[in-house]
Amino acid sequence: MIITDLDALIGDAIKMVFSTTRHRYCFWHVWKHIAEQQISLTTMYGEDFVSDFHLWYTSRDIEICEK
């Protein structure tokens, strides 16, 4: 597994060079991106976005995740 930031070019290079390797995004970068987009996401999906996202993120059960 290779963990990187959200750079699409790096992801493409990993697919080409390490075709059998799983590519995952860095947790810190994902959360940073979400924090930067929180206002627009809340506007788009409503005031419950933050609490709904938190429930999804912390879900340990597939039914809760899908809900």
C-alpha positions in Angstrom: 0.0 0.0 0.0 1.2 3.5 -0.8 -0.3 6.5 1.1 -0.1 9.9 -0.5 -1.7 13.3 -0.5 -4.6 14.1 -2.9 -2.4 14.7 -6.0 -4.1 13.0 -9.0 -0.8 12.8 -11.0 0.8 10.8 -8.2 -2.2 8.5 -8.2 -1.9 8.0 -11.9 1.8 7.2 -11.7 1.2 4.7 -8.9 -1.3 2.9 -11.1 1.2 2.8 -14.0 4.3 1.8 -12.1 2.9 -0.2 -9.2 -0.2 -1.7 -10.8 -0.8 -4.3 -8.0 -0.3 -1.8 -5.2 -3.2 -0.3 -3.3 -3.2 3.5 -3.3 -4.7 5.3 -0.3 -5.0 9.0 0.5 -3.5 10.4 3.7 -6.0 10.9 6.5 -4.7 14.3 7.3 -5.0 15.6 3.7 -8.6 14.2 3.4 -9.7 16.0 6.6 -7.9 19.2 5.6 -9.8 19.1 2.3 -13.1 18.5 4.0 -12.5 21.4 6.4 -11.7 23.7 3.5 -14.9 22.7 1.8 -17.2 22.5 4.8 -19.1 25.7 4.2 -19.9 24.8 0.6 -20.7 21.2 1.5 -23.1 22.4 4.2 -24.7 24.8 1.7 -25.1 22.0 -0.8 -26.2 19.2 1.6 -27.9 21.1 4.4 -27.1 21.9 8.0 -27.0 18.2 8.9 -24.0 17.6 6.7 -21.4 17.7 9.5 -23.2 15.4 11.9 -24.2 13.0 9.0 -20.6 12.9 7.8 -19.4 12.2 11.3 -21.9 9.3 11.7 -20.7 7.9 8.4 -17.0 8.3 9.2 -17.3 6.7 12.6 -19.7 3.9 11.6 -18.5 0.4 12.4 -21.6 -1.2 10.9 -22.4 -1.4 7.2 -26.1 -0.5 7.8 -25.2 2.7 9.6 -22.6 3.5 6.9 -25.1 3.1 4.1 -27.8 5.0 6.0 
